[in-house]
Amino acid sequence: MKIAFVGKGGSGKTTLSSLFIRHLTANEAAVVAVDADINQHLGAALGLDEEEAAALPAMGAHLPLIKEYLRGTNPRIASTETMIKTTPPGRGSRLLRVREANPVYEACARRVMLDDGDIRLMATGPFTDSDLGVACYHSKVGAVELCLNHLVDGVDEYVVVDMTAGSDSFASGMFTRFDMTFLVAEPTRKGVSVYRQYKEYARDYGVALKVVGNKVQGQDDLDFLRAEVGDDLLVTVGHSDWVRAMEKGSPPRFELLEADNRLALQALQNAADDSYEDRDWERYTRQMVHFHLKNAESWGNAKTGADLAAQVDPGFVLSERLLDEVSEPQPA
């Protein structure tokens, strides 16, 4: 399953992303976590100290390697210089799998030990002073989108992405790359405004969207969220002593997380699993191609000097059956 956490800044989406990742690991699932937020805090939320979090490799810094590996022997891609963030896979492309060892993970991922197992953690890298005035953050997440376009996941495999705040996700087609999008909303007018905007943007693309109410303190907060988001409200989360201890850098073992919050996390997993069962690989591939053609026409062709529409492999559909047609991966 590919899962995104979105929401306005300060809503608690990074904290909830980290809790969900810990929950999945406790349930013995394989997890690749990706910090794609402009504020890189997921590593710290998963227990890394400042030095360890700062040492995480930036995916954008390894973009040439990522392109070279994913390109494989695809004859429709003349060179890695003509690959952009939306370039779709085709026959000959290399695909990423959650449970494998490959050069992309070796360069861009680091193992993080949690109470109940370990995960792979990847990060886009922070927005630095050298980027000011010459780059936008959307260029940072291009490596993430390219990897998601080439990733085939299966049952009990999860890719969890902590997305950039607000509706910035719609600057590319990456918002369509997920089986489930959890929008974290506080019980305030500002908290639900991002939900309305996201809901409107995603309406035409079949995006599965559920709201996680955070910082809910009583019945009034719950009633407010129910009135504002209706059936899209999946669960609510209130005060947590466990989270407070985590934010101070000394969390107890994850098994001691409050029972209500453990049940909420299980509800998130159940919703994600249900959405995965409805995955339409043909639509998934079609949307990938749609955004690639849009990007090619608007800026990609001019930037690369190539007709990027020619990269589309007619009839190619990304799907789990392709895993049987490639060589067995190395052990993770």
HELIX and SHEET records of a PDB file:
HELIX    1   1 LYS A   13  ALA A   26  1                                  14    
HELIX    2   2 LEU A   42  ALA A   45  1                                   4    
HELIX    3   3 GLU A   50  ALA A   54  1                                   5    
HELIX    4   4 MET A   59  HIS A   62  5                                   4    
HELIX    5   5 LEU A   63  ARG A   71  1                                   9    
HELIX    6   6 THR A   80  THR A   82  5                                   3    
HELIX    7   7 PRO A  103  CYS A  108  1                                   6    
HELIX    8   8 ASP A  129  ASP A  131  5                                   3    
HELIX    9   9 TYR A  137  SER A  139  5                                   3    
HELIX   10  10 GLY A  142  ASN A  149  1                                   8    
HELIX   11  11 ASP A  168  ALA A  171  5                                   4    
HELIX   12  12 GLY A  173  THR A  176  5                                   4    
HELIX   13  13 ARG A  189  ALA A  202  1                                  14    
HELIX   14  14 ARG A  203  TYR A  205  5                                   3    
HELIX   15  15 GLN A  219  VAL A  229  1                                  11    
HELIX   16  16 GLY A  230  ASP A  232  5                                   3    
HELIX   17  17 ASP A  241  GLU A  247  1                                   7    
HELIX   18  18 PHE A  254  LEU A  256  5                                   3    
HELIX   19  19 ALA A  259  GLU A  277  1                                  19    
HELIX   20  20 TRP A  281  ASN A  295  1                                  15    
HELIX   21  21 ALA A  296  GLY A  300  3                                   5    
HELIX   22  22 ASN A  301  THR A  304  1                                   4    
HELIX   23  23 LEU A  308  GLN A  311  5                                   4    
HELIX   24  24 GLU A  320  GLU A  325  5                                   6    
SHEET    1   A 8 ALA A 109  LEU A 114  0                                        
SHEET    2   A 8 GLY A 117  ALA A 123 -1                                        
SHEET    3   A 8 ALA A  30  ASP A  35  1                                        
SHEET    4   A 8 GLU A 157  ASP A 162  1                                        
SHEET    5   A 8 LYS A   2  GLY A   7  1                                        
SHEET    6   A 8 MET A 180  ALA A 185  1                                        
SHEET    7   A 8 LEU A 209  ASN A 214  1                                        
SHEET    8   A 8 LEU A 233  VAL A 237  1                                        
SHEET    1   B 2 LEU A  96  ARG A  97  0                                        
SHEET    2   B 2 LEU A 151  VAL A 152  1                                        
END                                                                             
